[in-house]
Amino acid sequence: MANKGILVVAVSQRGKLPPATFELIAAGRGLADALKEPLAAVVLSDKTSALADDVASRGVDKVFAVEHPSLAGFTEEVFAKAAAAVASKEGYGKILLASNVAGRALAARLSVLLKAGLACDVAEIRPDGAATRPYFSGNLVCEVQFKTPVAVITLAPMAFPRAEAGPSKAEIVPVAFDPGATKTVFAGFVPESSNEIDMGSAERIVSGGRGLGSAEGFKPLFELAHALGAAVGASRAAVDSGWIAYKNQVGLTGRSVRPKLYIAVAISGQIQHLAGMSSSGTIVAVNTDKDCPLMQLANVSVQGDYAELIPLIAAEVKKRRGTSAA
Ligand SMILES: Cc1cc2nc3c(=O)[nH]c(=O)nc-3n(C[C@H](O)[C@H](O)[C@H](O)COP(=O)(O)OP(=O)(O)OC[C@H]3O[C@@H](n4cnc5c(N)ncnc54)[C@H](O)[C@@H]3O)c2cc1C
């Protein structure tokens, strides 16, 4: 069978689909229309009914619902088997996944199972089949040409809009699945005790650097983040100093983020940090040094001591949200 069409892999996590799934659908829809090929999604869960309904209303042509108790908790092995079974049986040519932890892990396995080329953190897929992804703060754009009939692609977060639910519903096809013998089992999920927003899906991030001086220095940043509904990020210098966890690190050896708003506080903006955040929508820098790279890069640069400015900004945000919040 010729490999044609685009397949979005929708991975449920604790009964929900991450919002990145809807970015995949929007990207897939654009590509499918350009190529005049069908767009389908495969929903993987122990309970697919509501999830498949939701996906079916967001502009795909068909939904495959793979429901099995082994898909209750995420294991790469079982989810990859389920996605690969649908992709190979139906002969899809482009498999789209989110660039989150689960999506990347699945993408690697799927590329092996489907003997497919793999490109990660892609920001654009051209109708000629090439994928582009930025490196080094977008200073280098790499073009990936696939030599294989099937391409597995993870899409950079926030690079595409989210497909909205509409009145029309695509066909939902239930798919029987037997994971067979597996080497891994899902043992359990231990939620983080903090109520921090995860950076990967955050639309706003407040990030702190070495200029905060201590772990204590992050306190006003957390306060501002809570007021804004934002996640908290950090430079490597702050992480290496032990002021905040590695999972908060933004940059070359941390996480790549693309929020609508990135507020960099007391971060100088070395190239390794910029590599992880320079594609953000609006960048605000707060720094004592007006000439540092982040102040030069930012859309809004505020010169001054963070210890004075951040509490003032947080108070103003709270005041405005308090008066204007519906
Ligand atoms: C291989 C490699 C990988 C790396 N990966 C990463 C990575 O993933 N992420 C990353 O961030 N870095 C990474 N780095 C480190 C990077 O090169 C920088 O050292 C680091 O980003 C600097 O962090 P910073 O901006 O917080 O600190 P600094 O460069 O020391 O900047 C501190 C800033 O705080 C300002 N400041 C000081 N006091 C105040 C105040 N009171 N109020 C306001 N501003 C103030 C200063 O003016 C200064 O601009 C990597 C380096 C290497 C070699």
The ligand as a Tripos MOL2 file, in Angstrom:
@<TRIPOS>MOLECULE
LIG
   53    58     1     0     0
SMALL
NO_CHARGES

@<TRIPOS>ATOM
      1 C1         27.4980   23.4200   26.8350 C.3       1 LIG1
      2 C2         26.7550   24.4820   27.6010 C.ar      1 LIG1
      3 C3         25.4020   24.3390   27.7510 C.ar      1 LIG1
      4 C4         24.6720   25.3210   28.4460 C.ar      1 LIG1
      5 N1         23.3240   25.1830   28.5670 N.ar      1 LIG1
      6 C5         22.6080   26.1850   29.1470 C.ar      1 LIG1
      7 C6         21.1870   26.1310   29.2230 C.ar      1 LIG1
      8 O1         20.5470   25.1600   28.8260 O.2       1 LIG1
      9 N2         20.5440   27.1690   29.7870 N.ar      1 LIG1
     10 C7         21.1880   28.2700   30.2790 C.ar      1 LIG1
     11 O2         20.5170   29.1780   30.7790 O.2       1 LIG1
     12 N3         22.5230   28.3230   30.2360 N.ar      1 LIG1
     13 C8         23.2510   27.3120   29.6990 C.ar      1 LIG1
     14 N4         24.6160   27.3940   29.7000 N.ar      1 LIG1
     15 C9         25.2630   28.4440   30.4880 C.3       1 LIG1
     16 C10        25.3130   29.7970   29.7980 C.3       1 LIG1
     17 O3         26.4630   29.8750   29.0080 O.3       1 LIG1
     18 C11        25.3610   30.9220   30.8350 C.3       1 LIG1
     19 O4         26.4470   30.7060   31.7050 O.3       1 LIG1
     20 C12        24.0960   31.0390   31.6700 C.3       1 LIG1
     21 O5         22.9700   31.0640   30.8470 O.3       1 LIG1
     22 C13        24.1570   32.3190   32.4950 C.3       1 LIG1
     23 O6         23.0490   32.3720   33.3160 O.3       1 LIG1
     24 P1         22.5130   33.7830   33.8230 P.3       1 LIG1
     25 O7         22.1460   34.6330   32.6830 O.co2     1 LIG1
     26 O8         21.4960   33.4980   34.8640 O.co2     1 LIG1
     27 O9         23.7920   34.3640   34.5920 O.3       1 LIG1
     28 P2         24.7120   35.5800   34.2300 P.3       1 LIG1
     29 O10        25.2470   35.5040   32.8480 O.co2     1 LIG1
     30 O11        25.7020   35.6810   35.3480 O.co2     1 LIG1
     31 O12        23.7410   36.8420   34.2660 O.3       1 LIG1
     32 C14        23.1590   37.3430   35.4210 C.3       1 LIG1
     33 C15        22.3940   38.6010   35.0330 C.3       1 LIG1
     34 O13        21.7350   39.1130   36.1540 O.3       1 LIG1
     35 C16        21.7600   40.5210   36.0850 C.3       1 LIG1
     36 N5         21.5250   41.0390   37.4240 N.ar      1 LIG1
     37 C17        22.3720   40.9960   38.5090 C.ar      1 LIG1
     38 N6         21.7880   41.5180   39.5910 N.ar      1 LIG1
     39 C18        20.5320   41.8960   39.2040 C.ar      1 LIG1
     40 C19        19.4470   42.4990   39.8870 C.ar      1 LIG1
     41 N7         19.4990   42.8030   41.1960 N.pl3     1 LIG1
     42 N8         18.3040   42.7690   39.1990 N.ar      1 LIG1
     43 C20        18.2190   42.4820   37.8560 C.ar      1 LIG1
     44 N9         19.2420   41.9100   37.1640 N.ar      1 LIG1
     45 C21        20.3750   41.6140   37.8400 C.ar      1 LIG1
     46 C22        23.1170   40.8300   35.5190 C.3       1 LIG1
     47 O14        23.1490   42.1240   34.9480 O.3       1 LIG1
     48 C23        23.2720   39.7240   34.5020 C.3       1 LIG1
     49 O15        22.7830   40.1330   33.2400 O.3       1 LIG1
     50 C24        25.3480   26.4240   29.0070 C.ar      1 LIG1
     51 C25        26.7270   26.5380   28.8440 C.ar      1 LIG1
     52 C26        27.4210   25.5830   28.1600 C.ar      1 LIG1
     53 C27        28.8990   25.7390   27.9810 C.3       1 LIG1
@<TRIPOS>BOND
     1     1     2 1
     2     2     3 ar
     3     2    52 ar
     4     3     4 ar
     5     4     5 ar
     6     4    50 ar
     7     5     6 ar
     8     6     7 ar
     9     6    13 1
    10     7     8 2
    11     7     9 ar
    12     9    10 ar
    13    10    11 2
    14    10    12 ar
    15    12    13 ar
    16    13    14 ar
    17    14    15 1
    18    14    50 ar
    19    15    16 1
    20    16    17 1
    21    16    18 1
    22    18    19 1
    23    18    20 1
    24    20    21 1
    25    20    22 1
    26    22    23 1
    27    23    24 1
    28    24    25 2
    29    24    26 1
    30    24    27 1
    31    27    28 1
    32    28    29 2
    33    28    30 1
    34    28    31 1
    35    31    32 1
    36    32    33 1
    37    33    34 1
    38    33    48 1
    39    34    35 1
    40    35    36 1
    41    35    46 1
    42    36    37 ar
    43    36    45 ar
    44    37    38 ar
    45    38    39 ar
    46    39    40 ar
    47    39    45 ar
    48    40    41 1
    49    40    42 ar
    50    42    43 ar
    51    43    44 ar
    52    44    45 ar
    53    46    47 1
    54    46    48 1
    55    48    49 1
    56    50    51 ar
    57    51    52 ar
    58    52    53 1
@<TRIPOS>SUBSTRUCTURE
     1 LIG1         1 GROUP 0 **** ****
